[in-house]
Amino acid sequence: MCPGPLFRSTPYETVAEIEVVYDLAIQSREDTMGVIDFSAFTLFHVAISLVGIGSGFVVMSGLLNSKRLDGWTILFLITTAATSVTGFLFPFHGVTPGIVVGILSIVVLATASLARYTLRLAGHWRTTYVVTATLALYFNVFVLIVQLFQKVPHLKALAPTQSEPPFQATQLVVLLLFVALGIRASTKFRHEVAKV
């Protein structure tokens, strides 16, 4: 056997070295992806998420005032769907709560779009649309609160594991607010105000 760095006396050393090199290569790839590829992508994801939340509140205001707000509705549904879809493109390991919320959001958005555009809010589909649009907005706000408690230092200090009372109380208050908004919007949007 020839001496030198490519030839070792035992296979274990070679396997160990290969594992170390492989681990370093994977870590380097993940570091590079996080710095180069995902910083702009994350900014895009956050931007469309915030547009989805903002337009969602405009749509909710319309529902509460018996108005369709067609342009705002399209913006809300598209940006909220794009938020869910782009969320699946981030690296993840296994099923996470974010993945579950993303899947639920896609199902809810598909139902809202079906009720709004295919079935044209006929009969019970009007209420189905209001409920699913409210749920889609709630899911986006739910994830926003999770992200705020993970990323904002003062909030993270209050609830580092997100199982502490400040986080739970915030999510409970937001949930109750959305339940109230959904019920109110369902009753108010039953009869649209006639367009003049």
C-alpha positions, -999 to +999 in steps of 0.1 A: +000+000+000+013+034-009+019+059+018+002+093+017-030+111+026-052+091+002-041+058+016-046+050+052-038+018+072-073+012+084-107+016+067-122+031+098-100+062+095-111+066+059-147+062+067-144+087+096-127+112+074-153+108+047-180+114+073-163+145+086-158+159+051-194+151+042-207+168+074-186+198+066-199+200+030-235+197+042-230+224+068-213+246+044-242+241+019-268+249+046-248+280+057-245+292+021-282+286+013-292+305+045-271+335+036-274+337-001-306+320-013-330+324+016-324+360+028-341+375-003-366+347-004-374+352+033-379+389+027-403+381-002-422+356+019-426+381+048-437+409+024-464+388+007-475+376+041-479+412+054-497+422+022-520+392+027-527+402+063-533+438+055-556+431+025-573+404+046-583+430+072-596+453+044-617+423+031-629+416+067-640+452+070-659+448+037-676+417+050-686+435+082-701+463+060-718+439+035-694+448+007-675+424-016-645+445-023-635+424-054-600+438-060-590+435-023-605+400-022-584+388-051-553+404-036-560+387-002-566+353-016-536+353-040-511+367-014-524+344+013-521+314-010-486+325-020-476+329+016-486+292+023-469+279-009-437+298-003-437+286+033-433+250+020-401+260+001-381+266+033-359+238+045-376+217+071-373+183+088-404+164+094-439+177+099-439+209+119-468+231+132-460+255+104-465+228+078-498+218+093-510+254+093-499+258+057-518+227+046-549+238+065-546+273+050-544+259+014-575+238+020-594+268+035-583+291+007-594+266-020-628+264-003-631+302-001-622+305-037-647+278-047-674+295-027-666+330-040-658+325-076-672+291-088-703+289-068-708+327-067-718+329-030-751+311-037-770+299-007-750+285+021-718+292+001-720+328+012-715+318+048-689+292+038-669+319+021-671+343+051-660+315+075-631+303+053-619+338+045-619+345+082-600+313+089-574+320+062-568+355+077-566+340+112-540+314+102-518+341+087-521+362+119-515+331+141-482+325+122-473+362+125-477+361+163-456+329+164-429+346+144-430+378+165-425+358+197-396+340+180-379+370+164-386+401+186-362+399+216-386+414+241-413+390+232-390+361+230-378+369+266-415+368+277-421+334+261-389+317+250-406+283+244-440+297+234-457+277+261-456+306+286-487+325+296-480+357+276-478+338+243-509+316+252-529+346+263-520+365+231-531+336+209-563+331+229-573+368+226-566+367+189-586+335+185-616+349+204-613+381+183-614+362+151-643+340+163-663+372+171-653+388+137-663+356+119-697+354+135-704+391+130-693+390+094-714+359+087-745+377+099-737+411+082-726+396+048-758+377+043-773+406+025-751+429+004-757+465+002-770+473-033-745+491-055-755+526-065 
